[in-house]
Amino acid sequence: MTDSEPALKRSLSLTLVTLYGLGNILGAGIYVLIGKVVANAGQFAPLSFLVASMLAGLTAFTYAELSSRYPLSAGEAVYVQAGFNLKLLSATVGMLIILAGIVSAATISRGFVGYLQQFFQVSSTPVIVLLVVALGALAAWGIVESVWAAAVVTLAELFGLLLVLWVAAPGDGAIVEGLQSMSESIAVSDWHGILLGGILAFYAYIGFEDMVNVAEEVRNPVVNLPRAILIALVISTLLYMAVALVAVSSGPVAELANSDAPLAFLYQRATGDAPKLISIIAMFAVVNGALIQIIMASRVCYGLSRQGWLPAMFSKVNRTTRTPLIATFLVSLFILFMALWLPVETLARGASLLLLMVFSLVNLSLWRIKGQADLPPAGFSVPKWVPATGFVSSAAFMGYQLLAGTY
């Protein structure tokens, strides 16, 4: 890129980038997949979320250090290049991240239809087409405008989850009894369902890794990115565990497992009222997650192009919008195809598998990088055992998913 060509605009504060990540994490999973997790794990669904949070947490610490050492777009590809110095492997990782973002956005777009059908009996195809086109246009408009829109919706998402917890919580006694029953009745055979549920629950944590791909648009990324990643993960973990506990403690889980709009179902069962408010919030939450995935995947295209691993046209930034328009258009087009092609559960498991591959390589990259003599300065650092454990756990979880045939 020459000095005369426009670059991405460094305009995101710690608060905005945290809300950006938190909105992606919350919208991507809990509003769509809590019922599917319950279908696999039953009353042990909270354990599925606990397993997923531990796996995601290890890798989040790895991302936090790497983002402070290499604050660049196409973060994962850059990290793998620094760790292995293999351009083909690095470019492949970047393409996997783009694909995971596309699959994730397609998953979320299909989930939107389930909540919209709480109000209207509509065909999914025209709704998905209009949604993806509108979100692609917003992502192309500008990063500040897009992230501010995402931040406002994230606050609505938080309100929606707190509302469900408030109205659906069965009382302290019931939750304590549920935890006691869970600990007393769990058997070895139950862990298969818990781990299968964990594979889906892991998808609900997807989002923290996307934050590193807007690094070139974050103010003081060496300090702010690690902080934002960890804050977003802690908040989402607390909310997920609370929602899962309330979900399995407030009544029979079979109906929840079959619901296409699980949080709306919980609200209606608890109050007896039509779940209009929670359905509206859920629709916005789902839209928010899809928007953030479009932004992320287009920035990875941009970053790979800047590294010379994709054609130069993908790094072209529009002078007016300061966004990569060609990359945004192509990402939106592929999301549309995926959303019209595959069901939600298949898409979610596919995204989880792709990201577990990437997480394994990113963890291994940091482990290798920490053995190098000349390291870039970091605003955040973890012991060497953290990426080693993250690699082993991500690879093991990926292997279990493949052997279980759930991809």
C-alpha positions as CSV (number, residue, x, y, z in Angstrom):
1,M,0.0,0.0,0.0
2,T,1.4,3.4,-1.0
3,D,1.2,6.5,1.1
4,S,-1.4,8.0,-1.2
5,E,-3.8,5.1,-0.8
6,P,-6.4,5.2,2.0
7,A,-6.0,3.0,5.1
8,L,-8.3,1.7,7.7
9,K,-9.4,4.3,10.3
10,R,-8.1,3.8,13.9
11,S,-11.2,4.9,15.8
12,L,-12.3,2.1,18.2
13,S,-12.0,2.7,21.9
14,L,-11.7,0.0,24.6
15,T,-15.4,0.3,25.3
16,L,-16.4,0.0,21.7
17,V,-14.1,-2.9,20.9
18,T,-15.3,-4.7,24.1
19,L,-19.0,-4.2,23.1
20,Y,-18.1,-5.3,19.5
21,G,-16.7,-8.6,20.9
22,L,-19.4,-9.1,23.5
23,G,-22.1,-8.5,21.0
24,N,-20.6,-11.1,18.7
25,I,-20.2,-13.7,21.5
26,L,-23.7,-13.2,22.8
27,G,-25.6,-13.0,19.5
28,A,-23.8,-15.9,18.0
29,G,-24.9,-18.6,20.4
30,I,-27.1,-18.2,23.5
31,Y,-30.1,-16.7,21.6
32,V,-30.1,-19.5,19.0
33,L,-28.4,-22.6,20.4
34,I,-29.3,-23.0,24.0
35,G,-32.1,-25.4,23.1
36,K,-29.8,-27.5,20.9
37,V,-27.3,-27.8,23.8
38,V,-30.1,-28.9,26.1
39,A,-31.2,-31.5,23.5
40,N,-27.8,-33.1,23.7
41,A,-26.9,-32.7,27.4
42,G,-30.4,-32.5,29.1
43,Q,-30.2,-31.3,32.7
44,F,-26.4,-31.3,32.4
45,A,-26.4,-28.4,29.9
46,P,-24.7,-26.1,32.4
47,L,-21.7,-28.5,32.4
48,S,-21.6,-28.3,28.6
49,F,-21.2,-24.5,28.9
50,L,-18.6,-24.9,31.6
51,V,-16.5,-27.3,29.5
52,A,-16.9,-24.9,26.5
53,S,-15.9,-21.9,28.7
54,M,-12.7,-23.6,29.9
55,L,-11.7,-24.5,26.4
56,A,-12.4,-21.0,25.1
57,G,-10.7,-19.4,28.1
58,L,-7.4,-21.0,27.5
59,T,-7.3,-19.9,23.9
60,A,-8.6,-16.4,24.8
61,F,-5.5,-15.8,26.9
62,T,-3.4,-16.9,24.0
63,Y,-5.2,-14.5,21.7
64,A,-4.8,-11.7,24.3
65,E,-1.0,-12.0,24.2
66,L,-0.7,-12.4,20.5
67,S,-2.9,-9.4,19.7
68,S,-0.7,-7.2,21.9
69,R,2.5,-8.5,20.1
70,Y,1.1,-8.4,16.5
71,P,-1.8,-5.9,16.4
72,L,-2.7,-6.5,12.7
73,S,-5.7,-7.5,10.6
74,A,-5.8,-11.1,9.6
75,G,-4.5,-11.7,13.1
76,E,-4.5,-15.6,13.2
77,A,-2.6,-15.8,9.9
78,V,0.0,-13.3,11.1
79,Y,0.4,-15.3,14.4
80,V,0.9,-18.6,12.6
81,Q,3.4,-17.0,10.2
82,A,5.3,-15.6,13.2
83,G,5.3,-19.1,14.8
84,F,6.0,-21.3,11.8
85,N,7.2,-19.0,9.0
86,L,5.2,-21.1,6.4
87,K,3.3,-18.8,4.1
88,L,1.1,-21.5,2.7
89,L,0.0,-22.6,6.3
90,S,-0.5,-19.0,7.3
91,A,-2.7,-18.2,4.3
92,T,-4.7,-21.4,4.9
93,V,-5.4,-20.4,8.5
94,G,-6.6,-17.0,7.2
95,M,-8.9,-18.7,4.7
96,L,-10.2,-21.0,7.5
97,I,-11.0,-17.9,9.6
98,I,-12.8,-16.3,6.7
99,L,-14.8,-19.5,6.1
100,A,-15.6,-19.8,9.8
101,G,-16.9,-16.3,9.8
102,I,-19.0,-16.9,6.8
103,V,-20.5,-20.1,8.2
104,S,-21.1,-18.4,11.5
105,A,-22.9,-15.5,9.9
106,A,-25.0,-17.9,7.9
107,T,-25.9,-19.8,11.1
108,I,-27.0,-16.6,12.8
109,S,-29.0,-15.5,9.7
110,R,-31.0,-18.7,9.7
111,G,-31.5,-18.3,13.5
112,F,-33.1,-14.9,12.8
113,V,-35.9,-16.5,10.9
114,G,-36.9,-18.6,13.9
115,Y,-37.5,-15.5,16.0
116,L,-39.2,-13.5,13.2
117,Q,-41.7,-16.3,12.8
118,Q,-42.9,-15.5,16.4
119,F,-44.6,-12.5,14.7
120,F,-45.1,-13.5,11.0
121,Q,-45.3,-16.8,9.1
122,V,-42.8,-15.9,6.5
123,S,-40.7,-17.9,4.0
124,S,-37.1,-18.1,5.1
125,T,-35.5,-17.4,1.7
126,P,-36.6,-13.8,1.1
127,V,-35.9,-12.9,4.7
128,I,-32.4,-14.2,4.6
129,V,-31.7,-12.5,1.3
130,L,-32.9,-9.1,2.6
131,L,-31.1,-9.5,5.9
132,V,-27.7,-10.3,4.4
133,V,-27.9,-7.6,1.8
134,A,-28.8,-5.0,4.5
135,L,-26.0,-6.1,6.8
136,G,-23.5,-6.1,4.0
137,A,-24.4,-2.5,3.1
138,L,-24.1,-1.4,6.8
139,A,-20.7,-3.1,7.0
140,A,-19.6,-1.3,3.9
141,W,-20.8,2.1,5.2
142,G,-18.1,2.6,7.8
143,I,-16.4,0.9,10.8
144,V,-17.5,3.5,13.3
145,E,-21.1,3.5,12.1
146,S,-21.1,-0.4,12.1
147,V,-19.6,-0.8,15.5
148,W,-21.8,1.9,17.1
149,A,-24.8,0.1,15.7
150,A,-23.4,-3.2,17.1
151,A,-22.7,-1.6,20.5
152,V,-26.3,-0.3,20.9
153,V,-27.7,-3.7,20.0
154,T,-25.2,-5.4,22.4
155,L,-26.7,-3.4,25.3
156,A,-30.2,-4.6,24.2
157,E,-28.8,-8.2,24.2
158,L,-27.6,-7.8,27.7
159,F,-31.0,-6.4,28.8
160,G,-32.7,-9.4,27.1
161,L,-30.6,-12.0,28.9
162,L,-31.1,-10.2,32.2
163,L,-34.9,-10.1,31.6
164,V,-35.0,-13.8,30.9
165,L,-33.1,-14.5,34.1
166,W,-35.4,-12.2,36.1
167,V,-38.7,-13.7,34.9
168,A,-37.6,-17.4,34.5
169,A,-35.5,-18.0,37.5
170,P,-37.4,-20.5,39.7
171,G,-35.9,-19.2,43.0
172,D,-32.7,-19.9,44.9
173,G,-34.0,-23.1,46.4
174,A,-34.9,-24.7,43.0
175,I,-31.5,-23.8,41.5
176,V,-29.7,-25.2,44.5
177,E,-31.8,-28.4,44.3
178,G,-31.1,-28.7,40.6
179,L,-27.3,-28.4,41.1
180,Q,-27.5,-31.0,43.9
181,S,-29.5,-33.3,41.7
182,M,-27.1,-32.8,38.8
183,S,-24.0,-33.7,40.9
184,E,-25.7,-36.7,42.5
185,S,-27.2,-38.2,39.3
186,I,-24.4,-37.7,36.8
187,A,-23.0,-40.9,35.4
188,V,-20.1,-41.8,33.1
189,S,-22.5,-42.4,30.2
190,D,-23.8,-38.8,30.6
191,W,-20.5,-37.3,29.6
192,H,-21.0,-38.2,25.9
193,G,-24.1,-36.0,25.8
194,I,-22.3,-33.3,27.9
195,L,-19.4,-33.2,25.4
196,L,-21.6,-33.2,22.4
197,G,-23.5,-30.3,24.1
198,G,-20.1,-28.7,24.8
199,I,-19.3,-28.8,21.1
200,L,-22.4,-26.7,20.4
201,A,-21.9,-24.6,23.5
202,F,-18.4,-23.8,22.3
203,Y,-19.9,-22.1,19.3
204,A,-21.7,-19.7,21.7
205,Y,-18.2,-18.4,22.7
206,I,-17.1,-17.8,19.2
207,G,-16.5,-14.1,18.8
208,F,-13.6,-13.2,21.1
209,E,-11.1,-14.3,18.3
210,D,-12.8,-12.0,15.8
211,M,-11.8,-8.9,17.9
212,V,-8.1,-9.3,16.8
213,N,-9.1,-8.8,13.2
214,V,-10.1,-5.2,13.7
215,A,-6.7,-4.4,15.4
216,E,-5.8,-1.8,12.8
217,E,-8.9,0.1,13.7
218,V,-8.4,0.1,17.5
219,R,-6.8,2.9,19.5
220,N,-3.7,1.7,21.4
221,P,-4.3,-2.0,20.5
222,V,-1.3,-3.3,22.4
223,V,-3.1,-2.5,25.6
224,N,-6.8,-2.3,24.7
225,L,-7.2,-5.5,22.7
226,P,-6.1,-7.9,25.4
227,R,-8.3,-6.1,28.0
228,A,-11.3,-6.1,25.7
229,I,-10.9,-9.9,24.9
230,L,-10.8,-10.9,28.6
231,I,-13.6,-8.6,29.7
232,A,-15.9,-9.8,27.0
233,L,-15.2,-13.5,27.8
234,V,-15.7,-13.1,31.5
235,I,-19.1,-11.3,31.1
236,S,-20.4,-13.8,28.5
237,T,-19.3,-16.8,30.6
238,L,-21.2,-15.5,33.7
239,L,-24.3,-14.9,31.6
240,Y,-24.2,-18.2,29.8
241,M,-23.9,-20.2,33.0
242,A,-26.7,-18.3,34.6
243,V,-29.0,-18.8,31.6
244,A,-28.2,-22.5,31.4
245,L,-28.9,-23.0,35.1
246,V,-32.2,-21.2,34.9
247,A,-33.1,-23.1,31.7
248,V,-32.7,-26.5,33.2
249,S,-34.1,-25.6,36.6
250,S,-37.3,-23.9,35.5
251,G,-39.2,-26.9,34.1
252,P,-39.0,-29.9,31.7
253,V,-36.2,-29.6,29.2
254,A,-37.7,-31.5,26.3
255,E,-39.9,-28.6,25.1
256,L,-37.0,-26.2,25.3
257,A,-34.8,-28.6,23.3
258,N,-37.4,-28.6,20.4
259,S,-37.8,-24.8,20.3
260,D,-36.4,-22.7,17.4
261,A,-36.6,-19.6,19.6
262,P,-35.5,-21.0,23.0
263,L,-35.2,-17.8,25.1
264,A,-38.7,-16.6,23.8
265,F,-40.0,-20.0,25.0
266,L,-38.4,-19.6,28.4
267,Y,-40.0,-16.2,28.8
268,Q,-43.4,-17.4,27.7
269,R,-43.3,-20.4,30.0
270,A,-42.4,-18.3,32.9
271,T,-44.8,-15.4,32.4
272,G,-47.7,-16.8,30.3
273,D,-47.4,-13.7,28.1
274,A,-46.6,-13.6,24.4
275,P,-42.8,-13.2,24.2
276,K,-42.9,-10.2,21.9
277,L,-40.2,-8.1,23.7
278,I,-37.7,-10.9,24.1
279,S,-38.3,-12.0,20.5
280,I,-37.6,-8.5,19.2
281,I,-34.4,-8.3,21.3
282,A,-33.4,-11.8,20.1
283,M,-33.8,-10.7,16.5
284,F,-31.6,-7.7,17.0
285,A,-29.0,-9.9,18.9
286,V,-28.9,-12.4,16.0
287,V,-28.6,-9.6,13.4
288,N,-25.8,-8.0,15.5
289,G,-23.8,-11.3,15.5
290,A,-24.1,-11.6,11.7
291,L,-23.0,-8.0,11.2
292,I,-19.9,-8.4,13.2
293,Q,-19.0,-11.6,11.4
294,I,-19.2,-9.7,8.0
295,I,-16.9,-7.0,9.4
296,M,-14.4,-9.6,10.7
297,A,-14.3,-11.8,7.6
298,S,-13.8,-8.8,5.3
299,R,-11.0,-7.5,7.5
300,V,-9.2,-10.8,7.3
301,C,-9.5,-10.7,3.5
302,Y,-8.0,-7.2,3.7
303,G,-5.2,-8.4,6.0
304,L,-4.4,-11.4,3.9
305,S,-4.2,-9.2,0.8
306,R,-1.9,-6.8,2.6
307,Q,0.4,-9.7,3.4
308,G,0.4,-10.7,-0.3
309,W,-1.6,-13.9,0.3
310,L,-4.7,-12.8,-1.6
311,P,-5.1,-10.7,-4.7
312,A,-4.4,-7.0,-4.2
313,M,-8.0,-5.9,-5.0
314,F,-9.1,-7.2,-1.5
315,S,-6.9,-4.6,0.3
316,K,-8.4,-1.7,-1.6
317,V,-10.0,0.7,0.9
318,N,-12.7,3.1,-0.3
319,R,-11.7,6.7,0.2
320,T,-15.1,7.8,1.4
321,T,-16.2,4.9,3.7
322,R,-12.6,3.8,4.6
323,T,-13.8,0.2,4.3
324,P,-12.7,-2.7,2.0
325,L,-15.7,-2.7,-0.3
326,I,-14.7,-5.6,-2.6
327,A,-13.9,-7.9,0.4
328,T,-17.2,-6.9,2.1
329,F,-19.2,-7.7,-1.0
330,L,-17.6,-11.1,-1.6
331,V,-18.0,-12.1,2.1
332,S,-21.7,-11.1,2.0
333,L,-22.3,-13.1,-1.1
334,F,-20.8,-16.3,0.3
335,I,-22.8,-15.9,3.6
336,L,-26.0,-15.7,1.5
337,F,-25.2,-18.9,-0.3
338,M,-24.4,-20.7,3.0
339,A,-27.5,-19.4,4.8
340,L,-29.8,-20.7,2.0
341,W,-28.0,-24.1,1.9
342,L,-27.4,-25.6,5.3
343,P,-29.4,-26.0,8.5
344,V,-28.5,-24.2,11.8
345,E,-27.1,-27.1,13.7
346,T,-24.9,-28.3,10.8
347,L,-23.6,-24.8,10.3
348,A,-22.8,-24.3,14.0
349,R,-20.9,-27.6,14.2
350,G,-19.0,-26.8,11.1
351,A,-17.9,-23.4,12.4
352,S,-16.8,-25.0,15.7
353,L,-14.7,-27.5,13.9
354,L,-13.0,-24.9,11.7
355,L,-12.2,-22.7,14.7
356,L,-10.9,-25.6,16.7
357,M,-8.4,-26.2,13.9
358,V,-7.4,-22.6,14.0
359,F,-7.2,-22.4,17.8
360,S,-4.9,-25.5,17.8
361,L,-2.5,-23.8,15.4
362,V,-2.7,-20.4,17.1
363,N,-1.9,-21.9,20.5
364,L,1.0,-23.9,19.1
365,S,2.2,-20.8,17.4
366,L,2.4,-18.8,20.6
367,W,4.2,-21.7,22.3
368,R,6.8,-21.6,19.6
369,I,7.0,-17.8,19.5
370,K,7.7,-17.7,23.3
371,G,10.8,-19.8,22.6
372,Q,12.2,-17.2,20.2
373,A,15.0,-14.9,21.1
374,D,13.7,-11.6,19.6
375,L,10.1,-11.0,20.6
376,P,8.0,-8.0,19.8
377,P,7.0,-6.1,22.9
378,A,3.7,-7.1,24.5
379,G,1.2,-5.3,26.7
380,F,0.0,-8.7,28.0
381,S,1.8,-12.0,28.5
382,V,0.9,-15.5,29.8
383,P,3.1,-18.5,31.0
384,K,4.2,-20.9,28.3
385,W,2.0,-23.7,29.7
386,V,-1.1,-21.7,28.7
387,P,-0.8,-22.1,24.9
388,A,0.5,-25.6,25.4
389,T,-2.6,-26.6,27.4
390,G,-4.8,-24.6,24.9
391,F,-3.3,-26.6,22.0
392,V,-3.9,-30.0,23.7
393,S,-7.4,-29.2,24.7
394,S,-8.4,-27.7,21.3
395,A,-6.9,-30.6,19.4
396,A,-8.6,-33.2,21.7
397,F,-12.0,-31.5,21.4
398,M,-11.6,-31.3,17.6
399,G,-10.7,-35.0,17.6
400,Y,-13.7,-35.9,19.7
401,Q,-16.0,-34.0,17.4
402,L,-14.6,-35.8,14.4
403,L,-14.8,-39.2,16.0
404,A,-18.3,-38.6,17.2
405,G,-19.4,-37.7,13.7
406,T,-21.1,-34.5,14.7
407,Y,-19.6,-32.2,12.0
